[in-house]
Amino acid sequence: MKRLGFGCMRLPMIGGKDGEVDLEQFQNMVDRYMEAGFCYFDTARIYLSGQSERAIRTALVERYPRESFFLVYKLTGPLYDREEDIRPFFQSQLEDCGVTYFDGYLMHSMNRKWFDKALRCNAFSVVKQLKEEGKIRHIGISFHDTPEMLEEILTAWPEVEMVQIQMNYLDWDNPNVQSRGCYEVCRKFGKPVLVMEPVKGGTLAVLPPEGSALLKQFGDASDASYAIRFAASLEGVAMVLSGMSDRAQMEDNLRTMDAFVPLNETELAALEQVKDIIRTAERIPCTDCRYCVDGCPMQIPIPDLFKAKNEGRWVDEDLADTCVACGQCEGVCPQHLPVIQLLKRLAG
C-alpha cells in the first residue's frame, strides 16, 4: 500500500469551514488519488459534524469496489457513555459509511481520560469482539498524550495493531506533544506508525519567508513536501495522513509520495534551522482541528482568531474577550494549548 493517506477531517468545503462538503470536488480528488494508486481513507464521526463519513459514502463507497480501498474509522470517547452504547454506535458508523466492515478501527484520541473511560466501558473488549465477527480487520489507537501513557496502553492491550500519533519536525522535541518519545514507544512495541498532522494543520505548508527561502536552495519543492518527507523517512512509518482540502494540495502530496525520496542529512539540518525560525516568529501552534469550537458555550471561532494572529491580520478583540474561561477548549485540545490565556492575550 502506498503510504499517503487521505485524512478526511479537512475536505473541500462550499461556504467556508462551517458550510457543506463540496462533493463534486471531493469526488474528483478521490478519483485522482485512486488513479495514482493510493487507497487509504481516514475519518471519524466528529469530523465536519458528521459530513465526512457521508461524503465518503457518496464519493468513494458508492463508486468503487469495497476491496479497492482501505477505510479507517474511530471510536470517539465523548460519543458513548456505557458499554451498551458501543455496538449501536458502531452499527450507525457502518450504515453512514455504507460498508459492512472497517479495515481499521481506532480508539480515538487516547489519553489518560479516554483510556480510563474505555476501560470502565469495556470498550477494548467490545472492539475485539467486533473484529472476531469480521466487522473490523485491524484494531488500533490514535493517541495524544505522553510516551509513558502510550507504553501503559500498549502493555495493557497487546491486541493493538497500529498506533496513530501526531508527528512532524516541529513537534519532534516539543514537550507538549513529544513526537519523538511516542514514536520510540511504538518502535519498542513493534507497532506500525500512522502519522497525523505531518504538516501541523498547515503550519509547515506556509513557512515564514526566511524559512521557505532556506528550503528553496534544494529546488522548487513545496514547504509542505519537506514535512511529509520528514514523517515518511522514519523507519516503521506505515502511513502518512494528509488532510487535503483542495486539488492543489493533493497534487503536491502525490508528487512527493508517488516517487518518495527520504530526506538526506543536509535537508534535515536545514529543517532544524527552519524550526528555530518558526519559534522566533512566535506563532500559535494551532492545527485548526476545531475540536474546541463545538463545545464552546460562547461559540468563539478560536482557530480563526489564532490564524488571524499568526498571519498578522486584524483580530476581533471583543470576540476573544467573550471567553468565560470554562476550560472546555483546553480539555480537548490535542496540542495542549493554554487557550484561555491565549484568548486573554488577544483580547488585550
Salt bridges, closest charged atoms under 4 A:
ASP31 OD2 - ARG63 NH2 2.90
ASP42 OD1 - LYS74 NZ 2.56
GLU53 OE2 - ARG45 NE 2.50
GLU62 OE2 - ARG57 NE 3.29
ASP81 OD1 - LYS117 NZ 3.66
ASP85 OD1 - ARG82 NH2 3.19
ASP96 OD2 - ARG45 NH2 3.27
ASP103 OD2 - ARG66 NH2 2.79
ASP116 OD1 - ARG112 NH1 2.98
GLU133 OE2 - ARG87 NH2 2.50
GLU133 OE1 - LYS135 NZ 3.75
GLU151 OE2 - LYS188 NZ 2.48
GLU152 OE1 - ARG112 NH2 2.49
GLU159 OE2 - LYS128 NZ 3.41
GLU161 OE2 - LYS131 NZ 2.82
GLU161 OE1 - HIS138 ND1 2.89
ASP171 OD2 - LYS200 NZ 2.91
ASP173 OD1 - ARG180 NE 2.87
GLU197 OE2 - ARG10 NH2 3.12
GLU235 OE2 - ARG187 NH2 3.30
GLU251 OE2 - ARG32 NE 2.85
GLU251 OE2 - ARG247 NE 2.72
ASP252 OD1 - ARG255 NH2 3.55
ASP258 OD1 - LYS2 NZ 2.56
GLU267 OE1 - ARG229 NH2 2.95
GLU272 OE2 - LYS275 NZ 3.28
ASP288 OD2 - LYS17 NZ 2.64
ASP288 OD1 - ARG290 NH1 2.77
ASP304 OD1 - LYS17 NZ 3.55
ASP304 OD1 - ARG290 NH1 3.15
GLU311 OE1 - ARG313 NE 2.81
